[in-house]
Amino acid sequence: MNSIFLKKIVTKKGKEVVVRYPTLDDVMEMTGYINTLSREDTFITFSGEQITLDSEREYVIDLLKRIEKGDAVNMLCIVDGKIVGIAGVERKISSRNRGMHIGIFGISVGSEFRGEGIGQELSVAVIDEAKKKMPGLRTITLSVYKPNEIAYALYRKLGFIEYGTLPQGILFHGEYVDEVEMYLKLM
Ligand SMILES: CC(C)(COP(=O)(O)OP(=O)(O)OC[C@H]1O[C@@H](n2cnc3c(N)ncnc32)[C@H](O)[C@@H]1OP(=O)(O)O)[C@@H](O)C(=O)NCCC(=O)NCCS
């Protein structure tokens, strides 16, 4: 299956990274990537549970439809044929017509590849792509767990502004921690 290539980036350690849209051929690799992150129990919603190939295939089929409709963009970062990062923006359809101008941002980079500039390059690429491919998008929002200082620093650098906190909104490593909400105005 052909994938849409977006760009190539070079990490701070000189590794070449391909940034491209996912295809159905990526389902197995994406499942492995998510399950590894989930086992790591890091700052994402998965905290150890493992997803099946079938559920990931359903998710990707639906995601590809939403990309086609202009309701999502999603990018994989690939090094030597291996997924090392995933990021996306999804239109907030839960508020129906009243929230269609809002996109929700998410990102992760595999533990062995963090701190090399991939997160920043990928974020910029995905946000630029969302501006081009998601008609009517005006604002991008995200949630970050308070102890996740690296992500918070990255988002501030990208121009995201904090607008609220849900005290103890997240159960993380056995403790209730604050969930911080941020936004980026596109227009
Ligand atoms: C957050 C995450 C996506 C950042 O990706 P990354 O590739 O490690 O980030 P980058 O190397 O591009 O660094 C971007 C910025 O983040 C901050 N940062 C990165 N590593 C850092 C570190 N070890 N300490 C402090 N800040 C750090 C810096 O501001 C950095 O910019 P700089 O290099 O100009 O100083 C990645 O750490 C990750 O996937 N973490 C686990 C999952 C997660 O937290 N997802 C986000 C949920 S909200």
The ligand as an SDF file (V2000), in Angstrom:
LIG
                    3D

 48 50  0  0  0  0  0  0  0  0999 V2000
    7.4260   14.4750   24.9750 C   0  0  0  0  0  0  0  0  0  0  0  0
    8.1760   13.8330   23.7980 C   0  0  0  0  0  0  0  0  0  0  0  0
    7.2060   13.6050   22.6550 C   0  0  0  0  0  0  0  0  0  0  0  0
    9.2620   14.8180   23.3430 C   0  0  0  0  0  0  0  0  0  0  0  0
    9.9340   14.2540   22.2270 O   0  0  0  0  0  0  0  0  0  0  0  0
   11.5150   14.2860   22.0750 P   0  0  0  0  0  0  0  0  0  0  0  0
   11.8660   13.7750   20.7480 O   0  0  0  0  0  0  0  0  0  0  0  0
   12.1230   13.6390   23.2630 O   0  0  0  0  0  0  0  0  0  0  0  0
   11.7580   15.8780   22.1790 O   0  0  0  0  0  0  0  0  0  0  0  0
   12.8810   16.7210   21.4430 P   0  0  0  0  0  0  0  0  0  0  0  0
   14.1830   15.9830   21.4940 O   0  0  0  0  0  0  0  0  0  0  0  0
   12.3980   17.1700   20.1210 O   0  0  0  0  0  0  0  0  0  0  0  0
   12.9990   17.9570   22.4120 O   0  0  0  0  0  0  0  0  0  0  0  0
   12.0640   19.0210   22.2960 C   0  0  0  0  0  0  0  0  0  0  0  0
   12.1310   19.8870   23.5260 C   0  0  0  0  0  0  0  0  0  0  0  0
   11.6490   19.1460   24.6420 O   0  0  0  0  0  0  0  0  0  0  0  0
   12.3750   19.5050   25.7830 C   0  0  0  0  0  0  0  0  0  0  0  0
   13.2130   18.3720   26.2190 N   0  0  0  0  0  0  0  0  0  0  0  0
   13.5660   17.2740   25.5130 C   0  0  0  0  0  0  0  0  0  0  0  0
   14.2980   16.4440   26.2710 N   0  0  0  0  0  0  0  0  0  0  0  0
   14.4240   17.0580   27.4720 C   0  0  0  0  0  0  0  0  0  0  0  0
   15.0490   16.7040   28.6870 C   0  0  0  0  0  0  0  0  0  0  0  0
   15.7000   15.5430   28.8220 N   0  0  0  0  0  0  0  0  0  0  0  0
   14.9170   17.5510   29.7410 N   0  0  0  0  0  0  0  0  0  0  0  0
   14.2360   18.7060   29.6190 C   0  0  0  0  0  0  0  0  0  0  0  0
   13.6160   19.0960   28.4780 N   0  0  0  0  0  0  0  0  0  0  0  0
   13.7070   18.2910   27.4410 C   0  0  0  0  0  0  0  0  0  0  0  0
   13.2740   20.6560   25.3830 C   0  0  0  0  0  0  0  0  0  0  0  0
   12.5420   21.8640   25.4920 O   0  0  0  0  0  0  0  0  0  0  0  0
   13.5190   20.3150   23.9410 C   0  0  0  0  0  0  0  0  0  0  0  0
   13.9490   21.3870   23.1770 O   0  0  0  0  0  0  0  0  0  0  0  0
   15.5250   21.7350   23.1050 P   0  0  0  0  0  0  0  0  0  0  0  0
   16.2140   20.5010   22.6660 O   0  0  0  0  0  0  0  0  0  0  0  0
   15.5790   22.8430   22.0940 O   0  0  0  0  0  0  0  0  0  0  0  0
   15.9100   22.1580   24.4770 O   0  0  0  0  0  0  0  0  0  0  0  0
    8.8570   12.5000   24.2370 C   0  0  0  0  0  0  0  0  0  0  0  0
    9.6780   12.7580   25.3350 O   0  0  0  0  0  0  0  0  0  0  0  0
    7.8750   11.3980   24.6060 C   0  0  0  0  0  0  0  0  0  0  0  0
    7.3170   10.7360   23.7390 O   0  0  0  0  0  0  0  0  0  0  0  0
    7.6530   11.1610   25.9000 N   0  0  0  0  0  0  0  0  0  0  0  0
    6.7800   10.0860   26.3600 C   0  0  0  0  0  0  0  0  0  0  0  0
    5.3350   10.2410   25.9090 C   0  0  0  0  0  0  0  0  0  0  0  0
    4.8360   11.6470   26.1420 C   0  0  0  0  0  0  0  0  0  0  0  0
    5.1690   12.2930   27.1190 O   0  0  0  0  0  0  0  0  0  0  0  0
    4.0020   12.1360   25.2110 N   0  0  0  0  0  0  0  0  0  0  0  0
    3.4040   13.4370   25.3280 C   0  0  0  0  0  0  0  0  0  0  0  0
    2.1610   13.3220   26.1250 C   0  0  0  0  0  0  0  0  0  0  0  0
    1.4480   14.9180   26.4780 S   0  0  0  0  0  0  0  0  0  0  0  0
  1  2  1  0
  2  3  1  0
  2  4  1  0
  2 36  1  0
  4  5  1  0
  5  6  1  0
  6  7  2  0
  6  8  1  0
  6  9  1  0
  9 10  1  0
 10 11  2  0
 10 12  1  0
 10 13  1  0
 13 14  1  0
 14 15  1  0
 15 16  1  0
 15 30  1  0
 16 17  1  0
 17 18  1  0
 17 28  1  0
 18 19  1  0
 18 27  1  0
 19 20  2  0
 20 21  1  0
 21 22  1  0
 21 27  2  0
 22 23  1  0
 22 24  2  0
 24 25  1  0
 25 26  2  0
 26 27  1  0
 28 29  1  0
 28 30  1  0
 30 31  1  0
 31 32  1  0
 32 33  2  0
 32 34  1  0
 32 35  1  0
 36 37  1  0
 36 38  1  0
 38 39  2  0
 38 40  1  0
 40 41  1  0
 41 42  1  0
 42 43  1  0
 43 44  2  0
 43 45  1  0
 45 46  1  0
 46 47  1  0
 47 48  1  0
M  END
$$$$
